């Protein structure tokens, strides 16, 4: 399996956000390992990363609105200030991921594994965490209004300063 550390968009002669999404989606379909890839600030709205390996990827301020990340490996990924509104992260592996200040309003994280993830100051309004493993998650300062935690494991989760559950 080929491994990409950083995608050089200039070499690929990509000029639009739509073609970036297409190039990344094609790489995922082709079995390319995207672990540790740097996609900071890239517009990936609606992209299909289902079952993709994005472990330790850097997605600072990436736009992943409505993206399909179901069953994706995002363990130890850096998603600071990422926009994940309405994204599908069901059954995703987010162990140890850094999602500080991320926007996950309306995101589906049902049955996801977020053990040890950092969601400090994240906007989680209306997010679905049903049956998710949230053991040891740092929710400090997060906005949780309307989030669904039914059946979730919140053992040792840090809920200090959360706006509302």
GROMACS elastic network, one bead per residue, 0.5 to 0.9 nm:
[ bonds ]
;  ai    aj funct       b0    kb
    1    31     6  0.65762   500
    1    32     6  0.60310   500
    1    33     6  0.65987   500
    2    31     6  0.77123   500
    2    32     6  0.52966   500
    2    33     6  0.61097   500
    2    34     6  0.88919   500
    3    32     6  0.59815   500
    3    34     6  0.63732   500
    3    35     6  0.75048   500
    3    37     6  0.89004   500
    4     7     6  0.67766   500
    4    32     6  0.73359   500
    4    33     6  0.64373   500
    4    34     6  0.57467   500
    4    35     6  0.74271   500
    4    36     6  0.78171   500
    4    37     6  0.62705   500
    5    33     6  0.89486   500
    5    34     6  0.71961   500
    5    35     6  0.72763   500
    5    36     6  0.57351   500
    5    38     6  0.70826   500
    5    57     6  0.88392   500
    6    34     6  0.87051   500
    6    36     6  0.77443   500
    6    38     6  0.52747   500
    6    39     6  0.77313   500
    7    10     6  0.89284   500
    7    11     6  0.87279   500
    7    12     6  0.85905   500
    7    37     6  0.70757   500
    7    38     6  0.71150   500
    7    39     6  0.77432   500
    8    11     6  0.56130   500
    8    12     6  0.67405   500
    9    12     6  0.50691   500
    9    13     6  0.62632   500
    9    14     6  0.57541   500
    9    15     6  0.82068   500
    9    20     6  0.79423   500
   10    14     6  0.64233   500
   10    15     6  0.82792   500
   11    14     6  0.79147   500
   12    15     6  0.89986   500
   12    23     6  0.89525   500
   14    17     6  0.81909   500
   14    19     6  0.63183   500
   14    20     6  0.64651   500
   14    23     6  0.86721   500
   15    18     6  0.86874   500
   15    19     6  0.71770   500
   15    20     6  0.78515   500
   16    19     6  0.54007   500
   16    20     6  0.64956   500
   16    21     6  0.89002   500
   17    20     6  0.50633   500
   17    21     6  0.63550   500
   17    22     6  0.87025   500
   17    42     6  0.75495   500
   17    43     6  0.57258   500
   17    44     6  0.73020   500
   17    45     6  0.88415   500
   18    21     6  0.52127   500
   18    22     6  0.63234   500
   18    23     6  0.87555   500
   18    43     6  0.80745   500
   18    44     6  0.79684   500
   18    45     6  0.87403   500
   19    23     6  0.60436   500
   19    24     6  0.85610   500
   20    23     6  0.50917   500
   20    24     6  0.62023   500
   20    25     6  0.84672   500
   20    42     6  0.80347   500
   20    43     6  0.77803   500
   20    44     6  0.75161   500
   21    24     6  0.52653   500
   21    25     6  0.59853   500
   21    26     6  0.84637   500
   21    42     6  0.87992   500
   21    43     6  0.74470   500
   21    44     6  0.54484   500
   21    45     6  0.77415   500
   21    46     6  0.82759   500
   21    47     6  0.58925   500
   21    48     6  0.85255   500
   22    25     6  0.50783   500
   22    26     6  0.59958   500
   22    27     6  0.85339   500
   22    47     6  0.78522   500
   23    26     6  0.51372   500
   23    27     6  0.62191   500
   23    28     6  0.87593   500
   24    27     6  0.50084   500
   24    28     6  0.62960   500
   24    29     6  0.87214   500
   24    44     6  0.86908   500
   24    47     6  0.81227   500
   24    48     6  0.87429   500
   24    49     6  0.85197   500
   25    28     6  0.51129   500
   25    29     6  0.62593   500
   25    30     6  0.85868   500
   25    47     6  0.66110   500
   25    48     6  0.60630   500
   25    49     6  0.68096   500
   26    29     6  0.51110   500
   26    30     6  0.60916   500
   26    31     6  0.88063   500
   26    32     6  0.88448   500
   27    30     6  0.50531   500
   27    31     6  0.65457   500
   27    32     6  0.53563   500
   27    33     6  0.82572   500
   27    34     6  0.82685   500
   28    31     6  0.53198   500
   28    32     6  0.55118   500
   28    33     6  0.74835   500
   28    34     6  0.76564   500
   28    48     6  0.83320   500
   28    49     6  0.67603   500
   28    50     6  0.85257   500
   28    51     6  0.85811   500
   28    52     6  0.61042   500
   28    53     6  0.83001   500
   29    32     6  0.74874   500
   29    49     6  0.87539   500
   29    52     6  0.85143   500
   31    52     6  0.82059   500
   32    52     6  0.85468   500
   32    53     6  0.83664   500
   33    36     6  0.88316   500
   33    37     6  0.87525   500
   33    52     6  0.76590   500
   33    53     6  0.58422   500
   33    54     6  0.75062   500
   34    37     6  0.53883   500
   34    38     6  0.88708   500
   34    52     6  0.74063   500
   34    53     6  0.56235   500
   34    54     6  0.51447   500
   34    55     6  0.75530   500
   34    57     6  0.72268   500
   35    38     6  0.89571   500
   35    52     6  0.88293   500
   35    53     6  0.56092   500
   35    56     6  0.57441   500
   35    57     6  0.53935   500
   35    58     6  0.89902   500
   35    73     6  0.86608   500
   35    74     6  0.84291   500
   35    77     6  0.86735   500
   36    54     6  0.67459   500
   36    55     6  0.62811   500
   36    58     6  0.65421   500
   36    77     6  0.78831   500
   37    54     6  0.72904   500
   37    55     6  0.86347   500
   37    56     6  0.76813   500
   37    58     6  0.62305   500
   37    59     6  0.83880   500
   38    57     6  0.59602   500
   38    59     6  0.62876   500
   38    60     6  0.84221   500
   39    42     6  0.55951   500
   39    43     6  0.88555   500
   39    57     6  0.75770   500
   39    58     6  0.60079   500
   39    59     6  0.50061   500
   39    60     6  0.73655   500
   39    61     6  0.89703   500
   39    62     6  0.68219   500
   40    43     6  0.89962   500
   40    58     6  0.61062   500
   40    61     6  0.59773   500
   40    62     6  0.53746   500
   40    63     6  0.89237   500
   40    79     6  0.85927   500
   40    82     6  0.88189   500
   41    59     6  0.69135   500
   41    60     6  0.60164   500
   41    63     6  0.68474   500
   41    82     6  0.82962   500
   42    59     6  0.78799   500
   42    60     6  0.86899   500
   42    61     6  0.77288   500
   42    62     6  0.50583   500
   42    63     6  0.62633   500
   42    64     6  0.85751   500
   43    62     6  0.61580   500
   43    64     6  0.68760   500
   43    65     6  0.88116   500
   44    47     6  0.53952   500
   44    48     6  0.88623   500
   44    62     6  0.71154   500
   44    63     6  0.54463   500
   44    64     6  0.50543   500
   44    65     6  0.74042   500
   44    66     6  0.89775   500
   44    67     6  0.71492   500
   45    62     6  0.89880   500
   45    63     6  0.58231   500
   45    66     6  0.60107   500
   45    67     6  0.57108   500
   45    84     6  0.87979   500
   45    87     6  0.89857   500
   46    64     6  0.67486   500
   46    65     6  0.62045   500
   46    68     6  0.67408   500
   46    87     6  0.80780   500
   47    64     6  0.73140   500
   47    65     6  0.85886   500
   47    66     6  0.76773   500
   47    68     6  0.62639   500
   47    69     6  0.84112   500
   48    52     6  0.86966   500
   48    67     6  0.59606   500
   48    69     6  0.66473   500
   48    70     6  0.88130   500
   49    52     6  0.51434   500
   49    53     6  0.83796   500
   49    54     6  0.86236   500
   49    67     6  0.72669   500
   49    68     6  0.55678   500
   49    70     6  0.73388   500
   49    71     6  0.86857   500
   49    72     6  0.66061   500
   50    67     6  0.88801   500
   50    68     6  0.56419   500
   50    71     6  0.58716   500
   50    72     6  0.54644   500
   50    88     6  0.89027   500
   50    89     6  0.86820   500
   50    92     6  0.87862   500
   51    69     6  0.69981   500
   51    70     6  0.63655   500
   51    73     6  0.68598   500
   51    92     6  0.80967   500
   52    55     6  0.88387   500
   52    69     6  0.75353   500
   52    70     6  0.86881   500
   52    71     6  0.76215   500
   52    73     6  0.62357   500
   52    74     6  0.84429   500
   53    57     6  0.87699   500
   53    72     6  0.60623   500
   53    74     6  0.68635   500
   53    75     6  0.89143   500
   54    57     6  0.52068   500
   54    58     6  0.86323   500
   54    72     6  0.70465   500
   54    73     6  0.54932   500
   54    75     6  0.75137   500
   54    77     6  0.70411   500
   55    58     6  0.89350   500
   55    72     6  0.86304   500
   55    73     6  0.54605   500
   55    76     6  0.60013   500
   55    77     6  0.55362   500
   55    93     6  0.87165   500
   55    94     6  0.85386   500
   55    97     6  0.88077   500
   56    74     6  0.67636   500
   56    75     6  0.62314   500
   56    78     6  0.67796   500
   56    97     6  0.80663   500
   57    74     6  0.72493   500
   57    75     6  0.85484   500
   57    76     6  0.76470   500
   57    78     6  0.62742   500
   57    79     6  0.83481   500
   58    62     6  0.89127   500
   58    77     6  0.59810   500
   58    79     6  0.65265   500
   58    80     6  0.87241   500
   59    62     6  0.51948   500
   59    63     6  0.86288   500
   59    77     6  0.74602   500
   59    78     6  0.57829   500
   59    80     6  0.72134   500
   59    81     6  0.87691   500
   59    82     6  0.68184   500
   60    78     6  0.65058   500
   60    79     6  0.51213   500
   60    80     6  0.50519   500
   60    81     6  0.62409   500
   60    82     6  0.59108   500
   61    79     6  0.69602   500
   61    80     6  0.62205   500
   61    83     6  0.67490   500
   61   102     6  0.81890   500
   62    79     6  0.74419   500
   62    80     6  0.85431   500
   62    81     6  0.76454   500
   62    83     6  0.62729   500
   62    84     6  0.84440   500
   63    67     6  0.88241   500
   63    82     6  0.60928   500
   63    84     6  0.67948   500
   63    85     6  0.88843   500
   64    67     6  0.52300   500
   64    68     6  0.85859   500
   64    82     6  0.71339   500
   64    83     6  0.55455   500
   64    85     6  0.73636   500
   64    86     6  0.88504   500
   64    87     6  0.68445   500
   65    68     6  0.89898   500
   65    83     6  0.58857   500
   65    86     6  0.59974   500
   65    87     6  0.55748   500
   65   104     6  0.87728   500
   65   107     6  0.89156   500
   66    84     6  0.69326   500
   66    85     6  0.63182   500
   66    88     6  0.67821   500
   66   107     6  0.81699   500
   67    70     6  0.89624   500
   67    84     6  0.74664   500
   67    85     6  0.86562   500
   67    86     6  0.76969   500
   67    88     6  0.62691   500
   67    89     6  0.84549   500
   68    72     6  0.87294   500
   68    87     6  0.60751   500
   68    89     6  0.67735   500
   68    90     6  0.88667   500
   69    72     6  0.52416   500
   69    73     6  0.84655   500
   69    74     6  0.87749   500
   69    87     6  0.71517   500
   69    88     6  0.55073   500
   69    90     6  0.73713   500
   69    91     6  0.87858   500
   69    92     6  0.67874   500
   70    73     6  0.88932   500
   70    87     6  0.88611   500
   70    88     6  0.56619   500
   70    91     6  0.58237   500
   70    92     6  0.54050   500
   70    93     6  0.89792   500
   70   108     6  0.88998   500
   70   109     6  0.85768   500
   70   112     6  0.86970   500
   71    89     6  0.70116   500
   71    90     6  0.64077   500
   71    93     6  0.68214   500
   71   112     6  0.80784   500
   72    75     6  0.89041   500
   72    89     6  0.75149   500
   72    90     6  0.86983   500
   72    91     6  0.76709   500
   72    93     6  0.62493   500
   72    94     6  0.84720   500
   73    77     6  0.87638   500
   73    92     6  0.60487   500
   73    94     6  0.67548   500
   73    95     6  0.88291   500
   74    77     6  0.52463   500
   74    78     6  0.86076   500
   74    92     6  0.70658   500
   74    93     6  0.55206   500
   74    95     6  0.74137   500
   74    96     6  0.87541   500
   74    97     6  0.67868   500
   75    78     6  0.89665   500
   75    92     6  0.87591   500
   75    93     6  0.56184   500
   75    96     6  0.58505   500
   75    97     6  0.55100   500
   75   114     6  0.84296   500
   75   117     6  0.87445   500
   76    94     6  0.68526   500
   76    95     6  0.62055   500
   76    98     6  0.68448   500
   76   117     6  0.80385   500
   77    94     6  0.74945   500
   77    95     6  0.86406   500
   77    96     6  0.75206   500
   77    98     6  0.63123   500
   77    99     6  0.84204   500
   78    82     6  0.89383   500
   78    97     6  0.60047   500
   78    99     6  0.66601   500
   78   100     6  0.88000   500
   79    82     6  0.52367   500
   79    83     6  0.86558   500
   79    97     6  0.73202   500
   79    98     6  0.56809   500
   79   100     6  0.72579   500
   79   101     6  0.87542   500
   79   102     6  0.69375   500
   80    98     6  0.63038   500
   80   100     6  0.50067   500
   80   101     6  0.60158   500
   80   102     6  0.58023   500
   81    99     6  0.69908   500
   81   100     6  0.63537   500
   81   103     6  0.68560   500
   81   122     6  0.81979   500
   82    99     6  0.73525   500
   82   100     6  0.85565   500
   82   101     6  0.75994   500
   82   103     6  0.63440   500
   82   104     6  0.84482   500
   83    87     6  0.88338   500
   83   102     6  0.60129   500
   83   104     6  0.67335   500
   83   105     6  0.88729   500
   84    87     6  0.52424   500
   84    88     6  0.85714   500
   84   102     6  0.71725   500
   84   103     6  0.55998   500
   84   105     6  0.73185   500
   84   106     6  0.86425   500
   84   107     6  0.67458   500
   85    88     6  0.89978   500
   85   103     6  0.59869   500
   85   106     6  0.58468   500
   85   107     6  0.56008   500
   85   127     6  0.88603   500
   86   104     6  0.69826   500
   86   105     6  0.63826   500
   86   108     6  0.68859   500
   86   127     6  0.82332   500
   87   104     6  0.75008   500
   87   105     6  0.86963   500
   87   106     6  0.75515   500
   87   108     6  0.62966   500
   87   109     6  0.85195   500
   88    92     6  0.87922   500
   88   107     6  0.60219   500
   88   109     6  0.67751   500
   88   110     6  0.88595   500
   89    92     6  0.52799   500
   89    93     6  0.85559   500
   89    94     6  0.89589   500
   89   107     6  0.71141   500
   89   108     6  0.54767   500
   89   110     6  0.73564   500
   89   111     6  0.88114   500
   89   112     6  0.68699   500
   90    93     6  0.89468   500
   90   107     6  0.88884   500
   90   108     6  0.56884   500
   90   111     6  0.58194   500
   90   112     6  0.54242   500
   90   128     6  0.89331   500
   90   129     6  0.87792   500
   90   132     6  0.87633   500
   91   109     6  0.69689   500
   91   110     6  0.64157   500
   91   113     6  0.68678   500
   91   132     6  0.81119   500
   92   109     6  0.74244   500
   92   110     6  0.86671   500
   92   111     6  0.76700   500
   92   113     6  0.63408   500
   92   114     6  0.83230   500
   93    97     6  0.88158   500
   93   112     6  0.60880   500
   93   113     6  0.50255   500
   93   114     6  0.66262   500
   93   115     6  0.88848   500
   94    97     6  0.52544   500
   94    98     6  0.86765   500
   94   112     6  0.71620   500
   94   113     6  0.56619   500
   94   115     6  0.72913   500
   94   116     6  0.86017   500
   94   117     6  0.67094   500
   95   113     6  0.60290   500
   95   116     6  0.58494   500
   95   117     6  0.56281   500
   96   114     6  0.68872   500
   96   115     6  0.63994   500
   96   118     6  0.69910   500
   96   137     6  0.85474   500
   97   114     6  0.74503   500
   97   115     6  0.87320   500
   97   116     6  0.75658   500
   97   118     6  0.63146   500
   97   119     6  0.85426   500
   98   102     6  0.89591   500
   98   117     6  0.59483   500
   98   119     6  0.67602   500
   98   120     6  0.86622   500
   99   102     6  0.52989   500
   99   103     6  0.86087   500
   99   117     6  0.73463   500
   99   118     6  0.55669   500
   99   120     6  0.72111   500
   99   121     6  0.88279   500
   99   122     6  0.70129   500
  100   103     6  0.89762   500
  100   118     6  0.60807   500
  100   121     6  0.59662   500
  100   122     6  0.57037   500
  100   142     6  0.89555   500
  101   119     6  0.71139   500
  101   120     6  0.64260   500
  101   123     6  0.69962   500
  101   142     6  0.82113   500
  102   119     6  0.73952   500
  102   120     6  0.85481   500
  102   121     6  0.76733   500
  102   123     6  0.63907   500
  102   124     6  0.84296   500
  103   107     6  0.88783   500
  103   122     6  0.59374   500
  103   124     6  0.66904   500
  103   125     6  0.88106   500
  104   107     6  0.52520   500
  104   108     6  0.86047   500
  104   122     6  0.72405   500
  104   123     6  0.57693   500
  104   124     6  0.50334   500
  104   125     6  0.72851   500
  104   126     6  0.84110   500
  104   127     6  0.65455   500
  105   123     6  0.60999   500
  105   126     6  0.56881   500
  105   127     6  0.55942   500
  105   147     6  0.87616   500
  106   124     6  0.73183   500
  106   125     6  0.64791   500
  106   128     6  0.70358   500
  106   147     6  0.82386   500
  107   124     6  0.78642   500
  107   125     6  0.87545   500
  107   126     6  0.73861   500
  107   128     6  0.62912   500
  107   129     6  0.87232   500
  108   112     6  0.88433   500
  108   127     6  0.59965   500
  108   129     6  0.69450   500
  108   130     6  0.87693   500
  109   112     6  0.53229   500
  109   113     6  0.85446   500
  109   127     6  0.71071   500
  109   128     6  0.54213   500
  109   130     6  0.73098   500
  109   131     6  0.88683   500
  109   132     6  0.69295   500
  110   113     6  0.88992   500
  110   127     6  0.89430   500
  110   128     6  0.57172   500
  110   131     6  0.58869   500
  110   132     6  0.54699   500
  110   149     6  0.89319   500
  110   152     6  0.86596   500
  111   129     6  0.71219   500
  111   130     6  0.64066   500
  111   133     6  0.69948   500
  111   152     6  0.81606   500
  112   129     6  0.75280   500
  112   130     6  0.86322   500
  112   131     6  0.77147   500
  112   133     6  0.63502   500
  112   134     6  0.84128   500
  113   117     6  0.89862   500
  113   132     6  0.59475   500
  113   134     6  0.67928   500
  113   135     6  0.87822   500
  114   117     6  0.53140   500
  114   118     6  0.86357   500
  114   132     6  0.73388   500
  114   133     6  0.57507   500
  114   134     6  0.52186   500
  114   135     6  0.72937   500
  114   136     6  0.84452   500
  114   137     6  0.68059   500
  115   133     6  0.60980   500
  115   134     6  0.52290   500
  115   136     6  0.57793   500
  115   137     6  0.59261   500
  116   134     6  0.74927   500
  116   135     6  0.65641   500
  116   138     6  0.71955   500
  116   157     6  0.84758   500
  117   134     6  0.79689   500
  117   135     6  0.87552   500
  117   136     6  0.73870   500
  117   138     6  0.64710   500
  117   139     6  0.88144   500
  118   122     6  0.89240   500
  118   136     6  0.89595   500
  118   137     6  0.59054   500
  118   139     6  0.68261   500
  118   140     6  0.87228   500
  119   122     6  0.53419   500
  119   123     6  0.85876   500
  119   124     6  0.88127   500
  119   137     6  0.70778   500
  119   138     6  0.55833   500
  119   139     6  0.50368   500
  119   140     6  0.73433   500
  119   141     6  0.86270   500
  119   142     6  0.68630   500
  120   137     6  0.89624   500
  120   138     6  0.58639   500
  120   141     6  0.57452   500
  120   142     6  0.56061   500
  121   139     6  0.71699   500
  121   140     6  0.64129   500
  121   143     6  0.70023   500
  121   162     6  0.82092   500
  122   139     6  0.76419   500
  122   140     6  0.86900   500
  122   141     6  0.74738   500
  122   143     6  0.63997   500
  122   144     6  0.85685   500
  123   127     6  0.89206   500
  123   142     6  0.59347   500
  123   144     6  0.69201   500
  123   145     6  0.89263   500
  124   127     6  0.53820   500
  124   128     6  0.87564   500
  124   142     6  0.69574   500
  124   143     6  0.55587   500
  124   144     6  0.50302   500
  124   145     6  0.72477   500
  124   146     6  0.83041   500
  124   147     6  0.65499   500
  125   143     6  0.62014   500
  125   144     6  0.50761   500
  125   146     6  0.55102   500
  125   147     6  0.55286   500
  126   144     6  0.74328   500
  126   145     6  0.65990   500
  126   148     6  0.69832   500
  127   144     6  0.79498   500
  127   145     6  0.88312   500
  127   146     6  0.73157   500
  127   148     6  0.63546   500
  127   149     6  0.87956   500
  128   132     6  0.87957   500
  128   146     6  0.89365   500
  128   147     6  0.58401   500
  128   149     6  0.68634   500
  128   150     6  0.87188   500
  129   132     6  0.53187   500
  129   133     6  0.84265   500
  129   134     6  0.83935   500
  129   147     6  0.71063   500
  129   148     6  0.54961   500
  129   150     6  0.72651   500
  129   151     6  0.84604   500
  129   152     6  0.65446   500
  130   133     6  0.89176   500
  130   148     6  0.58675   500
  130   151     6  0.55849   500
  130   152     6  0.54028   500
  131   149     6  0.72403   500
  131   150     6  0.63560   500
  131   153     6  0.71133   500
  132   149     6  0.77861   500
  132   150     6  0.86855   500
  132   151     6  0.73445   500
  132   153     6  0.64088   500
  132   154     6  0.86790   500
  133   137     6  0.89594   500
  133   152     6  0.59230   500
  133   154     6  0.71272   500
  133   155     6  0.87676   500
  134   137     6  0.54452   500
  134   138     6  0.89731   500
  134   152     6  0.66943   500
  134   153     6  0.53064   500
  134   155     6  0.70830   500
  134   156     6  0.85180   500
  134   157     6  0.67021   500
  135   152     6  0.89057   500
  135   153     6  0.58880   500
  135   154     6  0.50734   500
  135   156     6  0.57414   500
  135   157     6  0.56096   500
  136   154     6  0.72549   500
  136   155     6  0.63985   500
  136   158     6  0.68286   500
  137   140     6  0.89759   500
  137   154     6  0.77028   500
  137   155     6  0.86411   500
  137   156     6  0.74581   500
  137   158     6  0.62131   500
  137   159     6  0.86139   500
  138   141     6  0.89505   500
  138   142     6  0.88589   500
  138   157     6  0.59552   500
  138   159     6  0.69476   500
  138   160     6  0.86824   500
  139   142     6  0.54015   500
  139   143     6  0.85255   500
  139   144     6  0.87712   500
  139   157     6  0.70450   500
  139   158     6  0.54665   500
  139   159     6  0.51774   500
  139   160     6  0.72618   500
  139   161     6  0.83581   500
  139   162     6  0.68347   500
  140   143     6  0.89768   500
  140   158     6  0.59027   500
  140   159     6  0.51713   500
  140   161     6  0.54593   500
  140   162     6  0.56506   500
  141   159     6  0.76315   500
  141   160     6  0.66191   500
  141   163     6  0.65789   500
  142   159     6  0.81318   500
  142   160     6  0.88260   500
  142   161     6  0.73902   500
  142   163     6  0.62794   500
  142   164     6  0.83529   500
  143   147     6  0.89575   500
  143   162     6  0.58665   500
  143   164     6  0.61710   500
  143   165     6  0.78675   500
  144   147     6  0.54591   500
  144   148     6  0.88264   500
  144   162     6  0.69041   500
  144   163     6  0.64305   500
  144   164     6  0.52710   500
  144   165     6  0.50322   500
  145   163     6  0.72995   500
  145   164     6  0.50437   500
  145   165     6  0.52371   500
  146   164     6  0.82673   500
  146   165     6  0.68589   500
  147   165     6  0.69292   500
  148   152     6  0.87510   500
  148   165     6  0.88293   500
  149   152     6  0.52953   500
  149   153     6  0.83833   500
  149   154     6  0.85501   500
  150   153     6  0.89489   500
  153   157     6  0.87257   500
  154   157     6  0.52649   500
  154   158     6  0.87232   500
  159   162     6  0.57234   500
  161   164     6  0.88011   500
  162   165     6  0.74776   500
